């Protein structure tokens, strides 16, 4: 299976105003920048937003205060919404994506299998509306890169009808 490193075919801009969006805070990190006068303290927030019906986005942002970092990350995540093709409660086909040093393998699962994934991937998949999936996180376990690799994998999924058509063209 080929590793995907960018979105194939581009992605459409989705307007978040018509969707009922839920947000989940994945991480808050305290970061410092050392300057001549001492250390500058800031906070970085990682947020996932989604409607549980095939739309999901991830955003990361930094600010001097925690609430401001969360608000900015939420806005960034809503601007990065993607549409995920669903096949019942799972994904139409398996996909392997890489972002930075993190790789994510997503495989469709039988109904009732549940979300078999680490906490970062599970949060993204839950907000996308996926209920049954098998996943494996390879390489780096960095939360930001793992979340973005998951979004990249979901963005490269094809609709179920298109997958069947492509497989028929390859065999026939």
C-alpha positions in Angstrom: 0.0 0.0 0.0 1.3 3.4 -0.9 1.8 6.1 1.8 -0.2 9.3 1.2 1.6 12.5 2.1 -0.8 15.1 0.6 -4.4 15.4 -0.3 -5.1 13.9 -3.8 -7.6 15.9 -5.9 -7.8 18.9 -3.6 -10.4 19.5 -0.9 -13.5 21.6 -1.0 -14.1 24.5 1.4 -16.9 23.6 3.9 -18.9 26.4 5.6 -19.2 25.6 9.4 -22.1 27.9 10.0 -24.7 25.4 8.8 -23.3 22.5 10.8 -23.9 21.5 14.5 -20.3 21.4 15.5 -18.9 19.8 18.7 -15.3 20.5 19.9 -12.8 18.4 21.8 -9.7 19.7 23.4 -6.9 17.2 22.8 -3.9 19.0 24.5 -2.7 22.1 26.1 1.0 22.5 26.3 3.1 25.2 28.0 5.8 26.4 25.7 8.6 28.8 26.3 10.7 31.0 24.1 14.1 32.0 25.5 14.9 35.7 24.7 17.6 38.1 25.9 15.5 39.3 28.9 14.4 35.8 30.0 11.7 33.3 29.1 8.5 34.1 27.3 5.7 31.8 28.4 2.9 30.9 26.1 0.3 28.1 25.7 -0.4 25.9 22.7 -3.9 24.2 22.3 -4.8 21.4 20.0 -8.5 21.1 19.2 -10.6 18.8 17.1 -14.1 19.9 15.8 -16.7 17.8 14.0 -20.4 17.3 13.5 -20.4 13.5 13.9 -21.8 13.2 10.4 -18.8 13.2 8.1 -17.2 16.6 8.8 -14.1 17.0 10.9 -11.2 19.4 11.3 -8.1 19.8 13.5 -6.6 23.1 14.6 -3.6 24.2 16.7 -2.8 27.6 18.0 -0.6 29.5 20.5 -1.5 32.4 22.8 -0.4 34.1 26.0 -3.5 32.7 27.9 -5.1 29.3 27.8 -8.7 30.5 26.9 -7.3 32.6 24.0 -5.3 29.6 22.7 -8.3 27.3 22.8 -10.5 29.9 21.0 -7.9 30.5 18.3 -7.4 26.7 17.8 -11.2 26.2 17.5 -11.4 28.8 14.8 -8.4 27.3 13.0 -10.1 23.8 13.2 -13.4 25.1 11.8 -11.5 26.7 8.8 -9.9 23.3 8.1 -13.0 21.2 8.0 -13.0 18.2 5.6 -15.8 15.9 4.4 -15.3 12.2 5.2 -17.0 9.6 3.0 -18.6 7.0 5.2 -19.7 3.4 4.4 -22.3 2.7 7.0 -20.4 3.2 10.3 -16.9 2.7 8.9 -14.7 3.9 6.1 -14.9 2.6 2.5 -11.3 1.3 2.2 -8.0 1.2 4.0 -5.5 4.0 3.8 -2.0 4.8 5.0 -1.0 8.4 5.6 2.1 10.2 6.8 2.5 13.7 8.3 5.9 14.6 9.6 7.3 11.5 11.3 3.9 10.1 12.2 2.1 7.4 10.0 -1.5 6.3 10.5 -3.0 3.1 9.0 -6.8 3.1 9.0 -8.7 -0.1 8.0 -12.5 -0.6 7.8 -13.9 -2.9 10.5 -17.0 -5.0 10.9 -20.1 -3.5 12.6 -19.7 -3.7 16.3 -15.9 -3.7 16.4 -15.7 -0.2 17.8 -12.9 2.3 17.5 -9.6 0.6 17.9 -7.2 3.5 18.0 -5.0 5.6 20.3 -6.6 8.5 22.1 -5.7 11.2 19.6 -6.9 9.2 16.5 -10.0 8.1 18.4 -11.0 11.7 19.2 -10.7 12.7 15.5 -12.6 9.6 14.3 -15.4 10.0 16.9 -16.1 13.6 15.8 -16.0 12.5 12.2 -18.9 10.1 12.9 -16.9 6.8 12.4 -18.0 4.1 14.9 -16.1 0.9 13.6 -12.5 1.1 12.5 -9.1 -0.6 13.0 -6.0 1.7 13.2 -2.3 1.5 13.9 -0.1 4.5 14.7 3.4 4.1 13.4 6.5 6.3 13.8 6.3 9.3 16.0 3.6 9.6 18.7 3.5 13.4 18.6 -0.1 14.4 19.1 -0.2 17.2 16.6 1.4 15.2 13.8 -0.7 12.1 14.6 -3.9 14.2 14.5 -2.9 15.8 11.2 -1.9 12.4 9.7 -5.4 11.1 10.6 -7.0 14.1 8.9 -4.8 13.5 5.9 -5.8 9.9 5.7 -9.6 10.8 6.0 -9.2 13.5 3.3 -7.8 10.9 0.9 -10.7 8.5 1.2 -12.8 7.9 -1.9 -16.6 7.5 -2.0 -17.7 3.8 -1.8 -19.2 3.8 -5.4 -15.9 5.2 -6.8 -13.8 2.6 -5.0 -15.9 -0.2 -6.6 -15.7 1.4 -10.0 -11.9 1.8 -9.8 -11.4 -1.8 -8.7 -13.5 -3.0 -11.7 -11.3 -0.9 -14.0 -8.2 -2.5 -12.6 -9.4 -6.1 -12.9 -11.3 -5.7 -16.1 
